[in-house]
Amino acid sequence: MKHILLSLGLLAATTAAAQVPAPAPPQSKPVLLVGGTLHVGNGTVVPTRP
């Protein structure tokens, strides 16, 4: 009986954790990302400039 209750409890916990979170509010101002390397989807890599 304990194994069944444990299994049901774990199933309920994993189901609750899989819920979709609410989306974040829209960006209010621009964001600049610096110091990274761009990996383009076609295999091209654009390194950062010093």
Full PDB file with SEQRES, HELIX, SHEET, SSBOND, CRYST1, ORIGX, SCALE, CONECT and MASTER records, all heavy atoms in Angstrom:
SEQRES   1 A   50  MET LYS HIS ILE LEU LEU SER LEU GLY LEU LEU ALA ALA          
SEQRES   2 A   50  THR THR ALA ALA ALA GLN VAL PRO ALA PRO ALA PRO PRO          
SEQRES   3 A   50  GLN SER LYS PRO VAL LEU LEU VAL GLY GLY THR LEU HIS          
SEQRES   4 A   50  VAL GLY ASN GLY THR VAL VAL PRO THR ARG PRO                  
HELIX    1 AA1 LYS A    2  ALA A   17  1                                  16    
SHEET    1 AA1 2 LEU A  38  HIS A  39  0                                        
SHEET    2 AA1 2 VAL A  45  VAL A  46 -1                                        
CRYST1    1.000    1.000    1.000  90.00  90.00  90.00 P 1           1          
ORIGX1      1.000000  0.000000  0.000000        0.00000                         
ORIGX2      0.000000  1.000000  0.000000        0.00000                         
ORIGX3      0.000000  0.000000  1.000000        0.00000                         
SCALE1      1.000000  0.000000  0.000000        0.00000                         
SCALE2      0.000000  1.000000  0.000000        0.00000                         
SCALE3      0.000000  0.000000  1.000000        0.00000                         
ATOM      1  N   MET A   1       0.825  -1.197   0.000  1.00  0.00           N  
ATOM      2  CA  MET A   1       0.000   0.000   0.000  1.00  0.00           C  
ATOM      3  C   MET A   1       0.865   1.256   0.000  1.00  0.00           C  
ATOM      4  O   MET A   1       0.526   2.223  -0.650  1.00  0.00           O  
ATOM      5  CB  MET A   1      -0.932  -0.045   1.220  1.00  0.00           C  
ATOM      6  CG  MET A   1      -1.912   1.065   1.267  1.00  0.00           C  
ATOM      7  SD  MET A   1      -3.103   0.859  -0.057  1.00  0.00           S  
ATOM      8  CE  MET A   1      -4.189   2.186   0.258  1.00  0.00           C  
ATOM      9  N   LYS A   2       1.988   1.214   0.740  1.00  0.00           N  
ATOM     10  CA  LYS A   2       2.862   2.377   0.798  1.00  0.00           C  
ATOM     11  C   LYS A   2       3.438   2.693  -0.571  1.00  0.00           C  
ATOM     12  O   LYS A   2       3.592   3.850  -0.949  1.00  0.00           O  
ATOM     13  CB  LYS A   2       3.997   2.153   1.791  1.00  0.00           C  
ATOM     14  CG  LYS A   2       3.606   2.247   3.223  1.00  0.00           C  
ATOM     15  CD  LYS A   2       4.829   2.115   4.104  1.00  0.00           C  
ATOM     16  CE  LYS A   2       4.454   2.178   5.566  1.00  0.00           C  
ATOM     17  NZ  LYS A   2       5.633   2.065   6.427  1.00  0.00           N  
ATOM     18  N   HIS A   3       3.750   1.638  -1.342  1.00  0.00           N  
ATOM     19  CA  HIS A   3       4.338   1.839  -2.670  1.00  0.00           C  
ATOM     20  C   HIS A   3       3.351   2.511  -3.620  1.00  0.00           C  
ATOM     21  O   HIS A   3       3.727   3.344  -4.428  1.00  0.00           O  
ATOM     22  CB  HIS A   3       4.802   0.504  -3.258  1.00  0.00           C  
ATOM     23  CG  HIS A   3       5.914  -0.124  -2.489  1.00  0.00           C  
ATOM     24  ND1 HIS A   3       7.185   0.399  -2.487  1.00  0.00           N  
ATOM     25  CD2 HIS A   3       5.941  -1.225  -1.707  1.00  0.00           C  
ATOM     26  CE1 HIS A   3       7.950  -0.357  -1.729  1.00  0.00           C  
ATOM     27  NE2 HIS A   3       7.224  -1.349  -1.238  1.00  0.00           N  
ATOM     28  N   ILE A   4       2.092   2.154  -3.492  1.00  0.00           N  
ATOM     29  CA  ILE A   4       1.073   2.760  -4.346  1.00  0.00           C  
ATOM     30  C   ILE A   4       0.914   4.232  -4.009  1.00  0.00           C  
ATOM     31  O   ILE A   4       0.856   5.088  -4.895  1.00  0.00           O  
ATOM     32  CB  ILE A   4      -0.272   2.007  -4.211  1.00  0.00           C  
ATOM     33  CG1 ILE A   4      -0.124   0.598  -4.779  1.00  0.00           C  
ATOM     34  CG2 ILE A   4      -1.395   2.753  -4.915  1.00  0.00           C  
ATOM     35  CD1 ILE A   4      -1.315  -0.286  -4.543  1.00  0.00           C  
ATOM     36  N   LEU A   5       0.850   4.548  -2.724  1.00  0.00           N  
ATOM     37  CA  LEU A   5       0.711   5.951  -2.311  1.00  0.00           C  
ATOM     38  C   LEU A   5       1.940   6.766  -2.702  1.00  0.00           C  
ATOM     39  O   LEU A   5       1.815   7.905  -3.153  1.00  0.00           O  
ATOM     40  CB  LEU A   5       0.470   6.031  -0.806  1.00  0.00           C  
ATOM     41  CG  LEU A   5      -0.868   5.493  -0.314  1.00  0.00           C  
ATOM     42  CD1 LEU A   5      -0.934   5.558   1.206  1.00  0.00           C  
ATOM     43  CD2 LEU A   5      -2.007   6.260  -0.941  1.00  0.00           C  
ATOM     44  N   LEU A   6       3.116   6.187  -2.570  1.00  0.00           N  
ATOM     45  CA  LEU A   6       4.336   6.871  -2.972  1.00  0.00           C  
ATOM     46  C   LEU A   6       4.342   7.125  -4.475  1.00  0.00           C  
ATOM     47  O   LEU A   6       4.669   8.211  -4.930  1.00  0.00           O  
ATOM     48  CB  LEU A   6       5.561   6.059  -2.565  1.00  0.00           C  
ATOM     49  CG  LEU A   6       6.913   6.640  -2.948  1.00  0.00           C  
ATOM     50  CD1 LEU A   6       7.139   7.980  -2.268  1.00  0.00           C  
ATOM     51  CD2 LEU A   6       8.018   5.663  -2.611  1.00  0.00           C  
ATOM     52  N   SER A   7       3.932   6.134  -5.232  1.00  0.00           N  
ATOM     53  CA  SER A   7       3.881   6.273  -6.690  1.00  0.00           C  
ATOM     54  C   SER A   7       2.889   7.355  -7.101  1.00  0.00           C  
ATOM     55  O   SER A   7       3.173   8.176  -7.973  1.00  0.00           O  
ATOM     56  CB  SER A   7       3.496   4.954  -7.341  1.00  0.00           C  
ATOM     57  OG  SER A   7       4.464   3.979  -7.087  1.00  0.00           O  
ATOM     58  N   LEU A   8       1.732   7.370  -6.482  1.00  0.00           N  
ATOM     59  CA  LEU A   8       0.734   8.393  -6.789  1.00  0.00           C  
ATOM     60  C   LEU A   8       1.229   9.784  -6.390  1.00  0.00           C  
ATOM     61  O   LEU A   8       0.999  10.758  -7.102  1.00  0.00           O  
ATOM     62  CB  LEU A   8      -0.583   8.076  -6.095  1.00  0.00           C  
ATOM     63  CG  LEU A   8      -1.360   6.878  -6.656  1.00  0.00           C  
ATOM     64  CD1 LEU A   8      -2.592   6.605  -5.796  1.00  0.00           C  
ATOM     65  CD2 LEU A   8      -1.740   7.118  -8.092  1.00  0.00           C  
ATOM     66  N   GLY A   9       1.915   9.881  -5.270  1.00  0.00           N  
ATOM     67  CA  GLY A   9       2.458  11.166  -4.833  1.00  0.00           C  
ATOM     68  C   GLY A   9       3.521  11.680  -5.785  1.00  0.00           C  
ATOM     69  O   GLY A   9       3.547  12.869  -6.133  1.00  0.00           O  
ATOM     70  N   LEU A  10       4.411  10.800  -6.234  1.00  0.00           N  
ATOM     71  CA  LEU A  10       5.434  11.212  -7.188  1.00  0.00           C  
ATOM     72  C   LEU A  10       4.825  11.596  -8.530  1.00  0.00           C  
ATOM     73  O   LEU A  10       5.261  12.551  -9.172  1.00  0.00           O  
ATOM     74  CB  LEU A  10       6.464  10.097  -7.373  1.00  0.00           C  
ATOM     75  CG  LEU A  10       7.381   9.840  -6.187  1.00  0.00           C  
ATOM     76  CD1 LEU A  10       8.246   8.617  -6.444  1.00  0.00           C  
ATOM     77  CD2 LEU A  10       8.246  11.044  -5.898  1.00  0.00           C  
ATOM     78  N   LEU A  11       3.815  10.874  -8.969  1.00  0.00           N  
ATOM     79  CA  LEU A  11       3.134  11.196 -10.213  1.00  0.00           C  
ATOM     80  C   LEU A  11       2.471  12.571 -10.122  1.00  0.00           C  
ATOM     81  O   LEU A  11       2.570  13.381 -11.044  1.00  0.00           O  
ATOM     82  CB  LEU A  11       2.090  10.122 -10.539  1.00  0.00           C  
ATOM     83  CG  LEU A  11       1.281  10.353 -11.802  1.00  0.00           C  
ATOM     84  CD1 LEU A  11       2.190  10.337 -13.029  1.00  0.00           C  
ATOM     85  CD2 LEU A  11       0.183   9.321 -11.933  1.00  0.00           C  
ATOM     86  N   ALA A  12       1.835  12.856  -9.008  1.00  0.00           N  
ATOM     87  CA  ALA A  12       1.181  14.153  -8.823  1.00  0.00           C  
ATOM     88  C   ALA A  12       2.216  15.278  -8.786  1.00  0.00           C  
ATOM     89  O   ALA A  12       2.001  16.354  -9.350  1.00  0.00           O  
ATOM     90  CB  ALA A  12       0.362  14.147  -7.543  1.00  0.00           C  
ATOM     91  N   ALA A  13       3.364  15.039  -8.163  1.00  0.00           N  
ATOM     92  CA  ALA A  13       4.401  16.071  -8.071  1.00  0.00           C  
ATOM     93  C   ALA A  13       5.006  16.365  -9.433  1.00  0.00           C  
ATOM     94  O   ALA A  13       5.239  17.517  -9.786  1.00  0.00           O  
ATOM     95  CB  ALA A  13       5.488  15.633  -7.091  1.00  0.00           C  
ATOM     96  N   THR A  14       5.270  15.337 -10.228  1.00  0.00           N  
ATOM     97  CA  THR A  14       5.864  15.573 -11.548  1.00  0.00           C  
ATOM     98  C   THR A  14       4.857  16.195 -12.497  1.00  0.00           C  
ATOM     99  O   THR A  14       5.220  17.002 -13.348  1.00  0.00           O  
ATOM    100  CB  THR A  14       6.416  14.265 -12.149  1.00  0.00           C  
ATOM    101  OG1 THR A  14       5.374  13.300 -12.201  1.00  0.00           O  
ATOM    102  CG2 THR A  14       7.576  13.737 -11.343  1.00  0.00           C  
ATOM    103  N   THR A  15       3.594  15.865 -12.352  1.00  0.00           N  
ATOM    104  CA  THR A  15       2.564  16.472 -13.192  1.00  0.00           C  
ATOM    105  C   THR A  15       2.422  17.959 -12.865  1.00  0.00           C  
ATOM    106  O   THR A  15       2.295  18.790 -13.760  1.00  0.00           O  
ATOM    107  CB  THR A  15       1.218  15.751 -13.000  1.00  0.00           C  
ATOM    108  OG1 THR A  15       1.404  14.373 -13.286  1.00  0.00           O  
ATOM    109  CG2 THR A  15       0.156  16.315 -13.905  1.00  0.00           C  
ATOM    110  N   ALA A  16       2.470  18.305 -11.605  1.00  0.00           N  
ATOM    111  CA  ALA A  16       2.350  19.710 -11.207  1.00  0.00           C  
ATOM    112  C   ALA A  16       3.563  20.511 -11.666  1.00  0.00           C  
ATOM    113  O   ALA A  16       3.441  21.672 -12.043  1.00  0.00           O  
ATOM    114  CB  ALA A  16       2.199  19.808  -9.690  1.00  0.00           C  
ATOM    115  N   ALA A  17       4.745  19.912 -11.676  1.00  0.00           N  
ATOM    116  CA  ALA A  17       5.950  20.619 -12.092  1.00  0.00           C  
ATOM    117  C   ALA A  17       6.001  20.820 -13.599  1.00  0.00           C  
ATOM    118  O   ALA A  17       6.746  21.664 -14.087  1.00  0.00           O  
ATOM    119  CB  ALA A  17       7.185  19.849 -11.626  1.00  0.00           C  
ATOM    120  N   ALA A  18       5.207  20.088 -14.356  1.00  0.00           N  
ATOM    121  CA  ALA A  18       5.244  20.164 -15.812  1.00  0.00           C  
ATOM    122  C   ALA A  18       4.287  21.218 -16.372  1.00  0.00           C  
ATOM    123  O   ALA A  18       4.114  21.305 -17.572  1.00  0.00           O  
ATOM    124  CB  ALA A  18       4.906  18.805 -16.398  1.00  0.00           C  
ATOM    125  N   GLN A  19       3.677  22.017 -15.527  1.00  0.00           N  
ATOM    126  CA  GLN A  19       2.746  23.031 -15.995  1.00  0.00           C  
ATOM    127  C   GLN A  19       3.478  24.149 -16.720  1.00  0.00           C  
ATOM    128  O   GLN A  19       4.605  24.494 -16.395  1.00  0.00           O  
ATOM    129  CB  GLN A  19       1.951  23.609 -14.821  1.00  0.00           C  
ATOM    130  CG  GLN A  19       1.128  22.585 -14.087  1.00  0.00           C  
ATOM    131  CD  GLN A  19       0.119  21.892 -14.985  1.00  0.00           C  
ATOM    132  OE1 GLN A  19      -0.563  22.548 -15.751  1.00  0.00           O  
ATOM    133  NE2 GLN A  19       0.054  20.587 -14.904  1.00  0.00           N  
ATOM    134  N   VAL A  20       2.838  24.768 -17.706  1.00  0.00           N  
ATOM    135  CA  VAL A  20       3.434  25.845 -18.495  1.00  0.00           C  
ATOM    136  C   VAL A  20       3.377  27.140 -17.682  1.00  0.00           C  
ATOM    137  O   VAL A  20       2.299  27.542 -17.235  1.00  0.00           O  
ATOM    138  CB  VAL A  20       2.671  26.003 -19.827  1.00  0.00           C  
ATOM    139  CG1 VAL A  20       3.249  27.142 -20.638  1.00  0.00           C  
ATOM    140  CG2 VAL A  20       2.705  24.707 -20.602  1.00  0.00           C  
ATOM    141  N   PRO A  21       4.518  27.816 -17.499  1.00  0.00           N  
ATOM    142  CA  PRO A  21       4.499  29.071 -16.737  1.00  0.00           C  
ATOM    143  C   PRO A  21       3.883  30.209 -17.558  1.00  0.00           C  
ATOM    144  O   PRO A  21       3.812  30.145 -18.785  1.00  0.00           O  
ATOM    145  CB  PRO A  21       5.980  29.340 -16.477  1.00  0.00           C  
ATOM    146  CG  PRO A  21       6.681  28.657 -17.596  1.00  0.00           C  
ATOM    147  CD  PRO A  21       5.857  27.450 -17.927  1.00  0.00           C  
ATOM    148  N   ALA A  22       3.456  31.250 -16.871  1.00  0.00           N  
ATOM    149  CA  ALA A  22       2.894  32.421 -17.545  1.00  0.00           C  
ATOM    150  C   ALA A  22       4.006  33.164 -18.273  1.00  0.00           C  
ATOM    151  O   ALA A  22       5.134  33.247 -17.777  1.00  0.00           O  
ATOM    152  CB  ALA A  22       2.236  33.338 -16.517  1.00  0.00           C  
ATOM    153  N   PRO A  23       3.728  33.731 -19.451  1.00  0.00           N  
ATOM    154  CA  PRO A  23       4.767  34.452 -20.179  1.00  0.00           C  
ATOM    155  C   PRO A  23       5.163  35.743 -19.466  1.00  0.00           C  
ATOM    156  O   PRO A  23       4.372  36.335 -18.731  1.00  0.00           O  
ATOM    157  CB  PRO A  23       4.117  34.757 -21.527  1.00  0.00           C  
ATOM    158  CG  PRO A  23       2.653  34.664 -21.294  1.00  0.00           C  
ATOM    159  CD  PRO A  23       2.465  33.690 -20.171  1.00  0.00           C  
ATOM    160  N   ALA A  24       6.384  36.169 -19.710  1.00  0.00           N  
ATOM    161  CA  ALA A  24       6.880  37.415 -19.111  1.00  0.00           C  
ATOM    162  C   ALA A  24       6.232  38.607 -19.819  1.00  0.00           C  
ATOM    163  O   ALA A  24       5.797  38.491 -20.958  1.00  0.00           O  
ATOM    164  CB  ALA A  24       8.392  37.485 -19.259  1.00  0.00           C  
ATOM    165  N   PRO A  25       6.200  39.760 -19.149  1.00  0.00           N  
ATOM    166  CA  PRO A  25       5.640  40.944 -19.811  1.00  0.00           C  
ATOM    167  C   PRO A  25       6.534  41.381 -20.976  1.00  0.00           C  
ATOM    168  O   PRO A  25       7.721  41.052 -21.009  1.00  0.00           O  
ATOM    169  CB  PRO A  25       5.623  41.996 -18.699  1.00  0.00           C  
ATOM    170  CG  PRO A  25       6.582  41.521 -17.687  1.00  0.00           C  
ATOM    171  CD  PRO A  25       6.620  40.027 -17.787  1.00  0.00           C  
ATOM    172  N   PRO A  26       6.002  42.138 -21.926  1.00  0.00           N  
ATOM    173  CA  PRO A  26       6.799  42.604 -23.058  1.00  0.00           C  
ATOM    174  C   PRO A  26       7.996  43.445 -22.601  1.00  0.00           C  
ATOM    175  O   PRO A  26       7.938  44.109 -21.561  1.00  0.00           O  
ATOM    176  CB  PRO A  26       5.833  43.458 -23.874  1.00  0.00           C  
ATOM    177  CG  PRO A  26       4.477  43.060 -23.417  1.00  0.00           C  
ATOM    178  CD  PRO A  26       4.630  42.580 -22.011  1.00  0.00           C  
ATOM    179  N   GLN A  27       9.060  43.396 -23.385  1.00  0.00           N  
ATOM    180  CA  GLN A  27      10.272  44.160 -23.067  1.00  0.00           C  
ATOM    181  C   GLN A  27       9.948  45.645 -23.136  1.00  0.00           C  
ATOM    182  O   GLN A  27       9.354  46.122 -24.098  1.00  0.00           O  
ATOM    183  CB  GLN A  27      11.365  43.805 -24.083  1.00  0.00           C  
ATOM    184  CG  GLN A  27      12.741  44.193 -23.658  1.00  0.00           C  
ATOM    185  CD  GLN A  27      13.265  43.312 -22.544  1.00  0.00           C  
ATOM    186  OE1 GLN A  27      12.937  42.147 -22.467  1.00  0.00           O  
ATOM    187  NE2 GLN A  27      14.060  43.877 -21.697  1.00  0.00           N  
ATOM    188  N   SER A  28      10.345  46.422 -22.129  1.00  0.00           N  
ATOM    189  CA  SER A  28      10.020  47.849 -22.101  1.00  0.00           C  
ATOM    190  C   SER A  28      11.097  48.721 -22.742  1.00  0.00           C  
ATOM    191  O   SER A  28      10.818  49.845 -23.136  1.00  0.00           O  
ATOM    192  CB  SER A  28       9.793  48.299 -20.658  1.00  0.00           C  
ATOM    193  OG  SER A  28      10.975  48.086 -19.901  1.00  0.00           O  
ATOM    194  N   LYS A  29      12.333  48.206 -22.852  1.00  0.00           N  
ATOM    195  CA  LYS A  29      13.400  48.965 -23.507  1.00  0.00           C  
ATOM    196  C   LYS A  29      14.386  47.983 -24.145  1.00  0.00           C  
ATOM    197  O   LYS A  29      14.414  46.807 -23.787  1.00  0.00           O  
ATOM    198  CB  LYS A  29      14.115  49.881 -22.519  1.00  0.00           C  
ATOM    199  CG  LYS A  29      14.680  49.183 -21.300  1.00  0.00           C  
ATOM    200  CD  LYS A  29      15.255  50.184 -20.319  1.00  0.00           C  
ATOM    201  CE  LYS A  29      15.696  49.469 -19.050  1.00  0.00           C  
ATOM    202  NZ  LYS A  29      16.280  50.379 -18.092  1.00  0.00           N  
ATOM    203  N   PRO A  30      15.198  48.456 -25.099  1.00  0.00           N  
ATOM    204  CA  PRO A  30      16.133  47.554 -25.785  1.00  0.00           C  
ATOM    205  C   PRO A  30      17.190  46.986 -24.833  1.00  0.00           C  
ATOM    206  O   PRO A  30      17.526  47.581 -23.819  1.00  0.00           O  
ATOM    207  CB  PRO A  30      16.804  48.441 -26.825  1.00  0.00           C  
ATOM    208  CG  PRO A  30      15.974  49.669 -26.923  1.00  0.00           C  
ATOM    209  CD  PRO A  30      15.233  49.799 -25.646  1.00  0.00           C  
ATOM    210  N   VAL A  31      17.698  45.807 -25.192  1.00  0.00           N  
ATOM    211  CA  VAL A  31      18.741  45.143 -24.417  1.00  0.00           C  
ATOM    212  C   VAL A  31      19.921  44.898 -25.349  1.00  0.00           C  
ATOM    213  O   VAL A  31      19.742  44.438 -26.478  1.00  0.00           O  
ATOM    214  CB  VAL A  31      18.238  43.800 -23.845  1.00  0.00           C  
ATOM    215  CG1 VAL A  31      19.352  43.060 -23.144  1.00  0.00           C  
ATOM    216  CG2 VAL A  31      17.079  44.036 -22.903  1.00  0.00           C  
ATOM    217  N   LEU A  32      21.136  45.182 -24.891  1.00  0.00           N  
ATOM    218  CA  LEU A  32      22.341  44.966 -25.677  1.00  0.00           C  
ATOM    219  C   LEU A  32      23.159  43.864 -25.017  1.00  0.00           C  
ATOM    220  O   LEU A  32      23.513  43.960 -23.845  1.00  0.00           O  
ATOM    221  CB  LEU A  32      23.174  46.249 -25.764  1.00  0.00           C  
ATOM    222  CG  LEU A  32      24.496  46.153 -26.506  1.00  0.00           C  
ATOM    223  CD1 LEU A  32      24.261  45.836 -27.975  1.00  0.00           C  
ATOM    224  CD2 LEU A  32      25.270  47.450 -26.372  1.00  0.00           C  
ATOM    225  N   LEU A  33      23.433  42.810 -25.777  1.00  0.00           N  
ATOM    226  CA  LEU A  33      24.266  41.714 -25.283  1.00  0.00           C  
ATOM    227  C   LEU A  33      25.661  41.880 -25.868  1.00  0.00           C  
ATOM    228  O   LEU A  33      25.815  41.976 -27.081  1.00  0.00           O  
ATOM    229  CB  LEU A  33      23.684  40.361 -25.705  1.00  0.00           C  
ATOM    230  CG  LEU A  33      22.257  40.081 -25.241  1.00  0.00           C  
ATOM    231  CD1 LEU A  33      21.769  38.764 -25.820  1.00  0.00           C  
ATOM    232  CD2 LEU A  33      22.179  40.060 -23.735  1.00  0.00           C  
ATOM    233  N   VAL A  34      26.691  41.928 -25.021  1.00  0.00           N  
ATOM    234  CA  VAL A  34      28.071  42.123 -25.481  1.00  0.00           C  
ATOM    235  C   VAL A  34      28.955  40.999 -24.953  1.00  0.00           C  
ATOM    236  O   VAL A  34      28.655  40.373 -23.946  1.00  0.00           O  
ATOM    237  CB  VAL A  34      28.636  43.490 -25.017  1.00  0.00           C  
ATOM    238  CG1 VAL A  34      27.928  44.628 -25.691  1.00  0.00           C  
ATOM    239  CG2 VAL A  34      28.550  43.635 -23.522  1.00  0.00           C  
ATOM    240  N   GLY A  35      30.066  40.763 -25.672  1.00  0.00           N  
ATOM    241  CA  GLY A  35      31.043  39.784 -25.206  1.00  0.00           C  
ATOM    242  C   GLY A  35      30.679  38.348 -25.500  1.00  0.00           C  
ATOM    243  O   GLY A  35      31.089  37.443 -24.792  1.00  0.00           O  
ATOM    244  N   GLY A  36      29.943  38.106 -26.552  1.00  0.00           N  
ATOM    245  CA  GLY A  36      29.544  36.739 -26.874  1.00  0.00           C  
ATOM    246  C   GLY A  36      30.032  36.336 -28.246  1.00  0.00           C  
ATOM    247  O   GLY A  36      30.683  37.104 -28.952  1.00  0.00           O  
ATOM    248  N   THR A  37      29.751  35.120 -28.625  1.00  0.00           N  
ATOM    249  CA  THR A  37      30.083  34.617 -29.951  1.00  0.00           C  
ATOM    250  C   THR A  37      28.790  34.170 -30.611  1.00  0.00           C  
ATOM    251  O   THR A  37      27.996  33.439 -30.019  1.00  0.00           O  
ATOM    252  CB  THR A  37      31.062  33.430 -29.848  1.00  0.00           C  
ATOM    253  OG1 THR A  37      32.236  33.869 -29.162  1.00  0.00           O  
ATOM    254  CG2 THR A  37      31.444  32.917 -31.217  1.00  0.00           C  
ATOM    255  N   LEU A  38      28.593  34.599 -31.860  1.00  0.00           N  
ATOM    256  CA  LEU A  38      27.378  34.275 -32.594  1.00  0.00           C  
ATOM    257  C   LEU A  38      27.593  32.993 -33.379  1.00  0.00           C  
ATOM    258  O   LEU A  38      28.497  32.904 -34.197  1.00  0.00           O  
ATOM    259  CB  LEU A  38      27.030  35.429 -33.541  1.00  0.00           C  
ATOM    260  CG  LEU A  38      25.849  35.214 -34.468  1.00  0.00           C  
ATOM    261  CD1 LEU A  38      24.570  35.073 -33.667  1.00  0.00           C  
ATOM    262  CD2 LEU A  38      25.735  36.356 -35.448  1.00  0.00           C  
ATOM    263  N   HIS A  39      26.770  31.993 -33.118  1.00  0.00           N  
ATOM    264  CA  HIS A  39      26.787  30.731 -33.864  1.00  0.00           C  
ATOM    265  C   HIS A  39      25.545  30.721 -34.739  1.00  0.00           C  
ATOM    266  O   HIS A  39      24.436  30.487 -34.270  1.00  0.00           O  
ATOM    267  CB  HIS A  39      26.776  29.527 -32.917  1.00  0.00           C  
ATOM    268  CG  HIS A  39      28.011  29.408 -32.103  1.00  0.00           C  
ATOM    269  ND1 HIS A  39      29.080  28.662 -32.503  1.00  0.00           N  
ATOM    270  CD2 HIS A  39      28.360  29.963 -30.907  1.00  0.00           C  
ATOM    271  CE1 HIS A  39      30.038  28.732 -31.592  1.00  0.00           C  
ATOM    272  NE2 HIS A  39      29.615  29.521 -30.615  1.00  0.00           N  
ATOM    273  N   VAL A  40      25.741  30.984 -36.046  1.00  0.00           N  
ATOM    274  CA  VAL A  40      24.639  31.048 -36.993  1.00  0.00           C  
ATOM    275  C   VAL A  40      24.180  29.620 -37.297  1.00  0.00           C  
ATOM    276  O   VAL A  40      24.972  28.686 -37.254  1.00  0.00           O  
ATOM    277  CB  VAL A  40      25.095  31.772 -38.279  1.00  0.00           C  
ATOM    278  CG1 VAL A  40      23.934  31.965 -39.245  1.00  0.00           C  
ATOM    279  CG2 VAL A  40      25.707  33.126 -37.933  1.00  0.00           C  
ATOM    280  N   GLY A  41      22.924  29.446 -37.614  1.00  0.00           N  
ATOM    281  CA  GLY A  41      22.363  28.130 -37.843  1.00  0.00           C  
ATOM    282  C   GLY A  41      22.967  27.359 -39.002  1.00  0.00           C  
ATOM    283  O   GLY A  41      22.823  26.156 -39.097  1.00  0.00           O  
ATOM    284  N   ASN A  42      23.684  28.035 -39.911  1.00  0.00           N  
ATOM    285  CA  ASN A  42      24.271  27.328 -41.054  1.00  0.00           C  
ATOM    286  C   ASN A  42      25.698  26.869 -40.784  1.00  0.00           C  
ATOM    287  O   ASN A  42      26.391  26.429 -41.692  1.00  0.00           O  
ATOM    288  CB  ASN A  42      24.243  28.209 -42.301  1.00  0.00           C  
ATOM    289  CG  ASN A  42      25.065  29.470 -42.152  1.00  0.00           C  
ATOM    290  OD1 ASN A  42      25.755  29.665 -41.157  1.00  0.00           O  
ATOM    291  ND2 ASN A  42      24.984  30.333 -43.148  1.00  0.00           N  
ATOM    292  N   GLY A  43      26.193  26.997 -39.554  1.00  0.00           N  
ATOM    293  CA  GLY A  43      27.537  26.553 -39.193  1.00  0.00           C  
ATOM    294  C   GLY A  43      28.550  27.671 -39.114  1.00  0.00           C  
ATOM    295  O   GLY A  43      29.677  27.460 -38.689  1.00  0.00           O  
ATOM    296  N   THR A  44      28.187  28.872 -39.547  1.00  0.00           N  
ATOM    297  CA  THR A  44      29.099  30.007 -39.473  1.00  0.00           C  
ATOM    298  C   THR A  44      29.234  30.482 -38.028  1.00  0.00           C  
ATOM    299  O   THR A  44      28.247  30.553 -37.304  1.00  0.00           O  
ATOM    300  CB  THR A  44      28.564  31.168 -40.337  1.00  0.00           C  
ATOM    301  OG1 THR A  44      28.316  30.692 -41.655  1.00  0.00           O  
ATOM    302  CG2 THR A  44      29.520  32.329 -40.372  1.00  0.00           C  
ATOM    303  N   VAL A  45      30.466  30.814 -37.627  1.00  0.00           N  
ATOM    304  CA  VAL A  45      30.719  31.338 -36.294  1.00  0.00           C  
ATOM    305  C   VAL A  45      31.299  32.741 -36.443  1.00  0.00           C  
ATOM    306  O   VAL A  45      32.279  32.946 -37.152  1.00  0.00           O  
ATOM    307  CB  VAL A  45      31.705  30.440 -35.509  1.00  0.00           C  
ATOM    308  CG1 VAL A  45      32.025  31.053 -34.158  1.00  0.00           C  
ATOM    309  CG2 VAL A  45      31.128  29.051 -35.351  1.00  0.00           C  
ATOM    310  N   VAL A  46      30.673  33.727 -35.795  1.00  0.00           N  
ATOM    311  CA  VAL A  46      31.129  35.105 -35.828  1.00  0.00           C  
ATOM    312  C   VAL A  46      31.738  35.416 -34.457  1.00  0.00           C  
ATOM    313  O   VAL A  46      31.012  35.521 -33.476  1.00  0.00           O  
ATOM    314  CB  VAL A  46      29.971  36.072 -36.139  1.00  0.00           C  
ATOM    315  CG1 VAL A  46      30.465  37.505 -36.211  1.00  0.00           C  
ATOM    316  CG2 VAL A  46      29.265  35.669 -37.422  1.00  0.00           C  
ATOM    317  N   PRO A  47      33.102  35.537 -34.367  1.00  0.00           N  
ATOM    318  CA  PRO A  47      33.729  35.798 -33.069  1.00  0.00           C  
ATOM    319  C   PRO A  47      33.492  37.239 -32.612  1.00  0.00           C  
ATOM    320  O   PRO A  47      33.137  38.112 -33.407  1.00  0.00           O  
ATOM    321  CB  PRO A  47      35.211  35.548 -33.339  1.00  0.00           C  
ATOM    322  CG  PRO A  47      35.373  35.770 -34.798  1.00  0.00           C  
ATOM    323  CD  PRO A  47      34.067  35.409 -35.441  1.00  0.00           C  
ATOM    324  N   THR A  48      33.706  37.474 -31.327  1.00  0.00           N  
ATOM    325  CA  THR A  48      33.571  38.817 -30.785  1.00  0.00           C  
ATOM    326  C   THR A  48      34.768  39.664 -31.160  1.00  0.00           C  
ATOM    327  O   THR A  48      35.844  39.170 -31.425  1.00  0.00           O  
ATOM    328  CB  THR A  48      33.458  38.783 -29.251  1.00  0.00           C  
ATOM    329  OG1 THR A  48      34.640  38.160 -28.751  1.00  0.00           O  
ATOM    330  CG2 THR A  48      32.251  38.001 -28.806  1.00  0.00           C  
ATOM    331  N   ARG A  49      34.551  40.947 -31.180  1.00  0.00           N  
ATOM    332  CA  ARG A  49      35.644  41.883 -31.427  1.00  0.00           C  
ATOM    333  C   ARG A  49      36.177  42.362 -30.081  1.00  0.00           C  
ATOM    334  O   ARG A  49      35.397  42.589 -29.154  1.00  0.00           O  
ATOM    335  CB  ARG A  49      35.147  43.076 -32.240  1.00  0.00           C  
ATOM    336  CG  ARG A  49      34.723  42.652 -33.639  1.00  0.00           C  
ATOM    337  CD  ARG A  49      34.377  43.838 -34.463  1.00  0.00           C  
ATOM    338  NE  ARG A  49      33.239  44.569 -33.854  1.00  0.00           N  
ATOM    339  CZ  ARG A  49      32.514  45.454 -34.500  1.00  0.00           C  
ATOM    340  NH1 ARG A  49      32.758  45.753 -35.733  1.00  0.00           N  
ATOM    341  NH2 ARG A  49      31.524  46.069 -33.899  1.00  0.00           N  
ATOM    342  N   PRO A  50      37.493  42.558 -29.988  1.00  0.00           N  
ATOM    343  CA  PRO A  50      38.059  43.021 -28.701  1.00  0.00           C  
ATOM    344  C   PRO A  50      37.688  44.446 -28.390  1.00  0.00           C  
ATOM    345  O   PRO A  50      37.296  45.198 -29.156  1.00  0.00           O  
ATOM    346  CB  PRO A  50      39.556  42.899 -28.893  1.00  0.00           C  
ATOM    347  CG  PRO A  50      39.804  42.592 -30.324  1.00  0.00           C  
ATOM    348  CD  PRO A  50      38.502  42.265 -30.962  1.00  0.00           C  
TER     349      PRO A  50                                                      
MASTER        0    0    0    1    2    0    0    6  348    1    0    4          
END                                                                             
